[in-house]
Amino acid sequence: MPPAAAVRTLVAAIATITIVGLGLTLTIPLLSLKMTEAGYSAGFIGLNTAVGGLTSIFCAPLVPLVARRIGMRRLLLIALLFGAPVLIGFAATDHVVVWLALRFLFQFTLTTAFVLSEYWINAAAPPDRRGLVMGIYATSLCLGFAAGPVLLGLTESGGSLPFVLGAAVFICAAVPVAAAGDTAPVIDEHPTASPLSFLTRAPAATLAALVFGAVETGAMALLPVYGLFNQHSERRAALLVTFFSLGNVLFQVPLGMLSDRINRQKMLLTIAVIGAFGALIMPLVADSFVLLSMLLLVWGGLIGGCYPIGLAHLGSRFSGVDLASANAAFIMFYSLGMLTGPPFLGAAMDVSRPHGLASAIGLLFSLYGSLVLWRLTMRAP
C-alpha cells in the first residue's frame, strides 16, 4: 500500500474507533443520569445498559456478512451517519420504551464501526509493524473512552447539548472514512467459519478479549468501591479508575511494538501471569493510596496489552473474510466480558469484602494463563 493510502487508512480507522469509545462513555452515563432524574429504578437503568452489550454480542457476527454484500466502506459510512440522528433521537424524547429501541439501534451502529475499523486496520497493517499499529489503535480507543465523560462534564446532562455535540462528532468521523477512498479492503468471499469457531481456532486471542472486557469494565465499576472499603476518601477512590485507565493509554504502544519482536502467545501468557500476581499484590498495598495508585497504573497498563496483542495475533494468522469473522468474534467476546465481568467481580467482593475483587481478577487471569500455557505446550512438539 502506498504511504499516502496507508496514512488515510490509519486516520480513518483511528477516527472511527475514537468515536466508538466516545459514544459508549458519553451515552451510558448520560442516559443513566436522565433516567435517574425521571425516577426509574437502578434495575431498569441496568437493563437499558445491558441492551447495548447484548446487541453487540448478537450483531457482531452479522457485520462481515452485510459488509460483503454492500461494501465495507459504505457500511462504515452508513453506521457513522446513522449514529448521529439516533443520538438526536435520545434528546427528542423521554419515553423509556423509545430509549430502549434507540439504545439497540445506537449500539448496532457502534458494533458495526467497531468490527469494521478493527478489520480494516488489521488488514492494512504491515506484518512487521502490526503490533505497533494495533497499539496506536487501542490507545485511540482509550482516548475515546476518556473523551466521553469530558464532553459530558462540559455540558449539562439535563439538556440536549451533549447529544447534539456527540452527533456532530459522528458526522466529522465520517469525513476521513469518505476520504480514504478505495483503500478499504474488499470482502468478496463467503465466510469459511462462524465467529464462535475462533474459540478453538484462536482461543488465546479470542479469550484475551473476554478476560480483558471483564476485568476492564469490572475495575472501572468497582475500583471506587474498593477504595472506599479500604478507608480512602471518595475523591481518592474515584481517582483509582483514572490511574488504571492512564496505564492503558501509556502502555499500549510500547507493548504493541514489543509484540512485533516476541512470540505473541508467549506475551499473552506473560500478561496473564502479571495479571494474576498483580491482583495478589493489590490487598498488600490497599491501605496506601500512593502504592495502590502506582500498582494500578503499571498493572492496569500491562494487562491492557491483552487487547492490541490479541488483535495483532489474529491479524498475523488470518486474512480476508476469515479475519473479518475473527474480528467479529473478538468484539463479541469483549462485549460478553463487559456484560459478565461486573456482576461476577461484584459478587466476589460481596462474598469476601473488600479483597474478593482482587481474588476474582486473579482467578480469571490464572484460568486464562493456564489455557494459553496449554496451547503453547500442545504446539511445542
C-alpha positions, 0 to 999 in steps of 0.5 A: 500500500502506498504511504499516502493510502496507508496514512488515510487508512490509519486516520480513518480507522483511528477516527472511527474507533475514537468515536466508538469509545466516545459514544459508549462513555458519553451515552451510558452515563448520560442516559443513566443520569436522565433516567435517574432524574425521571425516577426509574429504578437502578434495575431498569437503568441496568437493563437499558445498559445491558441492551447495548452489550447484548446487541453487540454480542448478537450483531457482531457476527452479522457485520462481515456478512452485510459488509460483503454484500454492500461494501465495507466502506459504505457500511462504515459510512452508513453506521457513522451517519446513522449514529448521529440522528439516533443520538438526536433521537435520545434528546427528542424524547423521554419515553423509556420504551423509545430509549430502549429501541434507540439504545439497540439501534445506537449500539448496532451502529457502534458494533458495526464501526467497531468490527469494521475499523478493527478489520480494516486496520488489521488488514492494512497493517504491515506484518512487521509493524502490526503490533505497533499499529494495533497499539496506536489503535487501542490507545485511540480507543482509550482516548475515546473512552476518556473523551466521553465523560469530558464532553459530558462534564462540559455540558449539562446532562439535563439538556440536549447539548451533549447529544447534539455535540456527540452527533456532530462528532459522528458526522466529522468521523465520517469525513476521513472514512469518505476520504480514504477512498478505495483503500478499504479492503474488499470482502468478496468471499463467503465466510469459511467459519462462524465467529464462535469457531475462533474459540478453538481456532484462536482461543488465546486471542479470542479469550484475551478479549473476554478476560480483558472486557471483564476485568476492564469494565469490572475495575472501572465499576468497582475500583471506587468501591474498593477504595472506599472499603479500604478507608480512602476518601471518595475523591481518592477512590474515584481517582483509582479508575483514572490511574488504571485507565492512564496505564492503558493509554501509556502502555499500549504502544510500547507493548504493541511494538514489543509484540512485533519482536516476541512470540505473541502467545508467549506475551499473552501468557506473560500478561496473564501471569502479571495479571494474576500476581498483580491482583495478589499484590493489590490487598498488600498495598490497599491501605496506601493510596500512593502504592495502590495508585502506582500498582494500578497504573503499571498493572492496569497498563500491562494487562491492557496489552491483552487487547492490541496483542490479541488483535495483532495475533489474529491479524498475523494468522488470518486474512480476508473474510476469515479475519473479518469473522475473527474480528467479529468474534473478538468484539463479541467476546469483549462485549460478553466480558463487559456484560459478565465481568461486573456482576461476577467481580461484584459478587466476589467482593460481596462474598469476601469484602473488600479483597474478593475483587482482587481474588476474582481478577486473579482467578480469571487471569490464572484460568486464562494463563493456564489455557494459553500455557496449554496451547503453547505446550500442545504446539511445542512438539 
